[in-house]
């Protein structure tokens, strides 16, 4: 695969013939087709980002799109939301936006009664009842309810990501996506929230964050009615209902909802240099989340507090898992024995007791383990490391649980 490092992506117009014999022009990057060369030329600019906003840096494919966008920065824009201050260039868009605040859903499904903010959303939803999938992939034949579903699917077949990150090796279809990604390594956050001062690496991330202040959650799950700030987060959430985990680890078989999580996980099996490094102790991590959690061990910061027992946590997801201890909720069920678990990771580990799978192997003696922590403790038998020390007698242990059992001996001696 040829790697392009220039600011302008390499594009090739490919002529194709449809079944009707009509000539169409196809974009080599995204596969979208056009009947006129002028339309394809204008479309190419959406990949290169020829027209950039001098205020926020947003790249537009057309000069007219940039002109419309610039109106959102002008103080005299008459189309401003009275609730959150967000500005719009069209009255119709503002009306739809206001419904995200009021909860108004004027378009209702005649079959199941679910309401929608926009009529196109209702039209797409109706297809879930009729089974109609008007948008079909010409490569594999898979059908889709909506056009954007087909658009995202086509990228799977194209596999053209010519812009490569020199740090972690991740590739991208467009150069602006690579530029935004590089900021995850450099820590650069040029977009700041005017409310709380928090910085972001992209304008899209900032726009999504601003909704946390306004309370706006325009993307709703049709199954549990949970609201989300971003459409991509909703898409991932829906997989928690279907159980879909399409990205599988080739080493241990663990499944992931997102490809980025698989990439981070695969680094735990290899000797690859970890791309995210702690600036305090230089320890490496496979993901930004892992680094973020590690930094709290230096700062001691635990901003998420349980309202029931007062226990504090460094990450919100740990608090979410902890709350299930109070509610006794165990949403992740084993398909073999029916046992429930608070976290999916615990379910994955449990399922290996049925399959006998032991993907974590000791490089010293070859012994296998069902969970990574089992291998971690085992390695200490080779290194001699015993990090947990008894404050009474000085005896050391490989595991903290073993130390806790040992402490009871001293407690019984005192009681006698």
C-alpha positions in Angstrom: 0.0 0.0 0.0 1.4 3.4 -1.0 1.7 5.9 1.9 1.1 9.5 1.2 2.7 12.1 3.4 1.7 15.3 1.6 -1.1 17.5 2.7 -3.1 16.7 -0.4 -4.4 13.1 -0.6 -3.9 11.2 -3.8 -7.2 10.7 -5.6 -8.0 8.8 -8.8 -11.4 9.1 -10.6 -12.5 5.7 -11.7 -15.0 5.3 -14.5 -17.5 2.5 -14.0 -20.6 1.3 -15.8 -23.9 0.5 -14.1 -26.1 -2.3 -15.2 -28.1 0.2 -17.3 -24.9 1.1 -19.2 -24.8 4.7 -17.9 -21.3 6.0 -17.2 -20.7 7.2 -13.6 -17.6 8.7 -12.0 -16.4 7.2 -8.7 -14.4 8.7 -5.9 -11.4 6.5 -5.2 -11.4 7.3 -1.5 -15.0 6.8 -0.4 -16.6 5.1 -3.4 -19.4 7.7 -3.8 -20.5 8.0 -7.5 -21.4 11.0 -9.6 -22.9 11.4 -13.1 -20.9 14.7 -13.9 -17.2 15.4 -13.6 -17.9 18.8 -12.0 -19.8 17.2 -9.1 -16.9 14.7 -8.5 -14.4 17.6 -8.6 -16.4 19.4 -5.9 -16.7 16.2 -3.9 -13.0 15.7 -3.9 -12.6 18.9 -2.0 -14.5 17.4 0.9 -11.6 15.0 1.4 -8.9 17.6 1.1 -10.6 20.3 3.1 -9.8 23.1 0.7 -11.6 25.9 2.5 -10.8 26.3 6.2 -12.6 28.5 8.7 -10.2 31.1 10.1 -12.1 31.1 13.5 -12.4 27.5 14.5 -10.3 25.7 11.8 -13.2 23.7 10.4 -12.4 22.5 6.8 -15.2 22.7 4.2 -15.3 21.1 0.8 -17.0 24.1 -0.9 -16.6 27.8 -0.7 -20.4 28.1 -0.3 -20.3 25.7 2.7 -17.6 27.8 4.3 -19.7 31.0 3.8 -22.7 29.3 5.4 -20.6 28.0 8.3 -19.0 31.5 9.0 -22.5 32.8 9.9 -22.4 30.6 13.0 -19.6 32.8 14.3 -21.2 36.2 13.7 -22.8 37.9 16.7 -25.7 39.1 14.6 -27.0 35.7 13.7 -30.8 35.8 14.2 -31.1 32.0 14.4 -29.9 31.4 17.9 -31.3 28.9 20.4 -32.7 30.7 23.4 -31.9 27.7 25.7 -28.2 27.0 24.9 -27.1 29.8 22.6 -26.1 27.6 19.7 -26.5 29.4 16.3 -27.9 28.0 13.1 -28.0 29.2 9.5 -31.4 27.8 8.7 -34.7 28.2 10.5 -35.6 24.5 9.9 -32.5 23.3 11.6 -33.1 25.5 14.6 -36.7 24.2 15.0 -35.4 20.6 15.0 -32.7 21.5 17.5 -35.2 23.1 19.9 -37.0 19.7 20.1 -33.9 18.2 21.7 -34.5 20.5 24.6 -38.2 20.3 24.8 -38.4 16.5 24.2 -41.0 17.1 21.5 -41.2 14.2 19.0 -44.0 15.0 16.5 -43.4 12.1 14.2 -44.8 8.9 15.6 -44.6 5.3 14.3 -48.1 3.9 13.6 -46.9 0.4 14.5 -45.1 0.7 17.8 -45.8 4.3 18.8 -42.1 5.4 19.1 -41.8 9.1 18.4 -39.1 10.9 16.5 -37.8 14.5 16.2 -37.4 14.4 12.4 -39.5 12.8 9.7 -36.5 11.1 7.9 -35.8 9.3 11.2 -39.4 8.0 11.3 -39.1 6.9 7.6 -35.9 4.9 8.4 -37.5 3.4 11.5 -40.5 2.2 9.6 -38.2 -0.1 7.6 -37.4 -2.0 10.8 -41.0 -3.2 10.7 -41.3 -3.8 7.0 -37.8 -5.3 6.6 -37.1 -3.0 3.7 -33.4 -2.4 3.1 -33.2 -0.1 0.0 -29.5 0.5 0.2 -27.4 -2.5 -0.9 -23.7 -3.1 -1.0 -22.6 -4.0 -4.6 -19.7 -5.9 -3.2 -21.2 -8.3 -0.7 -25.0 -7.7 -1.1 -25.6 -6.6 2.5 -28.6 -4.3 2.8 -29.1 -1.2 5.0 -32.1 0.8 6.3 -30.3 4.1 5.7 -27.9 5.5 3.2 -25.2 6.5 5.7 -25.1 2.9 6.9 -24.1 1.8 3.5 -21.6 4.6 3.2 -19.8 3.5 6.4 -20.0 -0.1 5.3 -18.2 0.5 2.0 -15.1 1.6 3.8 -14.7 -2.0 5.0 -14.2 -3.2 1.4 -12.0 -0.3 0.3 -9.4 -0.6 3.1 -7.7 2.5 1.7 -6.1 4.4 4.5 -3.0 6.1 3.1 -2.2 8.5 5.9 -0.1 6.7 8.6 0.8 7.8 12.1 4.5 7.5 12.7 4.1 6.9 16.4 1.5 4.1 16.7 1.1 3.0 13.1 -2.6 3.7 12.9 -3.8 4.7 9.4 -6.5 7.1 8.2 -8.5 7.8 5.1 -8.0 11.5 5.3 -5.1 13.7 6.3 -7.2 15.9 8.7 -8.1 12.8 10.7 -4.4 12.0 11.0 -3.6 15.5 12.2 -6.3 15.2 14.9 -5.0 11.8 15.9 -1.4 13.0 16.4 -2.7 15.3 19.1 -3.4 12.2 21.3 0.3 11.6 21.3 1.5 15.2 21.7 -1.2 16.2 24.2 -2.1 19.3 22.1 -5.6 20.5 22.8 -6.2 23.7 20.8 -10.0 23.8 21.3 -11.1 25.1 24.8 -14.5 25.1 26.5 -15.5 28.6 27.5 -17.6 27.3 30.4 -15.1 25.0 32.2 -11.8 25.6 30.4 -11.3 22.0 29.4 -9.3 21.5 26.3 -9.9 19.2 23.3 -7.9 17.9 20.4 -10.7 18.5 17.8 -13.6 20.9 17.2 -16.0 17.9 17.1 -14.9 16.8 20.6 -15.5 20.3 21.9 -19.0 20.5 20.3 -19.9 17.2 21.9 -18.5 18.3 25.3 -20.6 21.5 25.2 -23.7 19.4 25.2 -22.8 18.1 28.7 -23.3 21.7 29.9 -26.6 22.3 28.1 -27.9 18.8 28.9 -28.6 18.2 25.3 -28.6 14.5 24.2 -30.0 14.4 20.7 -29.2 10.7 20.0 -31.6 8.3 21.7 -31.5 4.5 22.1 -34.7 2.9 20.8 -34.3 -0.1 23.1 -33.7 1.6 26.6 -34.3 5.3 25.7 -30.9 6.3 27.0 -29.7 9.6 25.5 -26.2 10.3 24.1 -24.3 13.4 23.1 -22.7 11.8 20.0 -24.1 9.5 17.4 -21.0 7.3 17.4 -21.4 6.6 21.1 -25.0 5.6 20.5 -23.9 3.3 17.7 -21.5 1.5 20.1 -24.1 1.5 22.9 -26.6 -0.4 20.6 -24.1 -3.3 20.4 -24.5 -3.8 24.2 -28.1 -4.8 23.5 -27.4 -7.0 20.5 -24.2 -8.6 22.1 -22.4 -7.8 18.9 -18.6 -7.7 19.3 -17.3 -7.8 15.8 -13.6 -7.1 16.5 -12.0 -10.3 17.8 -8.4 -10.8 19.1 -6.5 -13.3 17.1 -4.6 -14.5 20.2 -7.2 -15.0 22.9 -10.4 -14.6 21.0 -11.7 -11.7 23.2 -14.3 -9.6 21.4 -14.6 -5.8 21.3 -17.3 -3.3 20.2 -14.8 -0.9 18.7 -11.7 -1.6 16.6 -9.7 0.9 18.6 -10.2 -1.2 21.8 -9.0 -4.3 19.9 -5.9 -2.5 18.8 -5.2 -1.4 22.4 -5.8 -5.0 23.6 -3.5 -6.6 21.0 -0.6 -4.7 22.4 -0.9 -6.6 25.6 0.1 -9.8 23.7 3.1 -8.3 21.9 6.4 -6.7 22.8 5.4 -3.6 20.8 6.4 -0.3 22.4 3.4 1.1 24.2 2.6 4.5 22.6 1.2 6.4 25.7 3.8 7.2 28.3 3.4 8.7 31.8 5.6 11.8 32.0 6.2 11.3 35.7 7.4 7.7 35.9 7.8 6.9 32.1 5.6 3.8 32.4 3.9 2.9 29.0 0.3 2.1 28.3 -1.6 0.7 25.3 -4.5 3.2 25.6 -5.2 6.8 26.6 -7.7 5.5 29.2 -5.0 3.3 30.8 -2.7 6.3 31.0 -5.5 8.5 32.4 -6.3 6.0 35.2 -2.6 5.6 36.0 -2.1 9.3 36.4 -4.5 9.2 39.3 -2.1 7.0 41.2 0.3 10.0 41.2 -2.3 12.7 42.0 -4.6 10.6 44.2 -7.5 12.2 42.5 -10.8 10.2 42.7 -13.6 12.5 41.5 -16.4 10.0 41.2 -18.2 9.2 44.5 -20.8 6.6 45.3 -23.9 8.3 46.7 -24.8 5.1 48.7 -21.5 4.2 50.6 -19.2 7.2 49.8 -16.5 5.1 48.1 -14.5 7.1 45.6 -13.3 6.1 42.1 -10.8 7.5 39.6 -12.9 6.6 36.6 -16.7 7.0 36.0 -16.9 3.4 34.6 -15.6 2.0 37.8 -18.3 3.9 39.7 -20.9 2.5 37.3 -19.7 -1.1 38.0 -19.6 -0.5 41.7 -23.2 0.8 41.9 -24.3 -2.7 40.7 -23.1 -4.1 44.0 -25.8 -2.0 45.7 -28.6 -2.8 43.2 -27.5 -6.5 42.8 -27.8 -5.9 39.1 -25.8 -8.5 37.0 -26.6 -7.7 33.4 -23.9 -10.0 31.8 -25.1 -13.6 31.8 -23.2 -16.7 30.9 -24.8 -18.6 28.0 -23.8 -22.0 29.4 -24.7 -21.9 33.1 -26.7 -18.7 33.4 -24.4 -17.1 36.1 -24.6 -13.3 36.1 -21.7 -10.8 36.4 -21.4 -7.1 37.1 -18.8 -6.5 34.4 -18.4 -8.0 30.9 -14.7 -8.7 31.6 -15.7 -11.0 34.4 -18.1 -12.8 32.1 -15.3 -13.3 29.5 -13.0 -14.7 32.2 -15.8 -17.0 33.5 -16.6 -18.4 30.1 -13.1 -19.8 29.9 -13.9 -22.1 32.8 -16.3 -23.8 30.3 -14.0 -23.8 27.3 -10.8 -24.6 29.2 -9.1 -21.8 27.2 -5.9 -20.4 28.7 -4.6 -17.6 26.4 -2.1 -16.0 28.7 1.1 -18.0 28.6 4.2 -17.7 30.8 7.3 -17.1 28.6 9.5 -18.8 31.2 7.8 -22.1 31.9 5.0 -22.2 29.3 2.2 -22.5 31.9 -1.2 -21.1 30.7 -3.7 -18.9 32.5 -7.3 -18.0 31.9 -6.9 -14.4 33.0 -4.1 -11.9 32.7 -3.9 -11.3 36.5 -3.2 -15.0 37.0 -0.2 -14.7 34.8 0.9 -11.5 36.5 1.0 -13.2 39.9 2.6 -16.4 38.5 5.5 -14.4 37.0 6.4 -13.3 40.6 7.3 -16.9 41.4 10.0 -16.7 38.8 11.2 -13.2 39.7 10.9 -13.6 43.5 9.0 -10.4 43.8 6.8 -10.2 46.9 5.4 -6.7 47.0 2.9 -7.1 50.0 4.6 -7.0 53.4 3.2 -7.7 56.8 3.7 -4.7 59.1 3.8 -7.0 62.2 6.3 -9.7 61.3 7.8 -8.5 58.1 6.8 -11.6 56.0 6.1 -10.8 52.4 3.5 -12.2 49.9 2.9 -12.3 46.2 -0.8 -11.4 46.5 -2.6 -8.9 48.7 -5.3 -11.5 49.4 -2.6 -13.9 50.9 -1.4 -11.0 53.1 -4.9 -10.4 54.4 -5.3 -14.1 55.3 -1.9 -14.0 57.1 -2.9 -10.9 59.1 -5.7 -12.9 60.8 -3.0 -15.0 62.5 -1.8 -11.9 64.3 -5.4 -10.9 65.2 -6.0 -14.3 66.7 -2.8 -14.1 68.7 -3.9 -10.7 70.2 -7.3 -12.1 71.2 -5.7 -15.0 73.0 
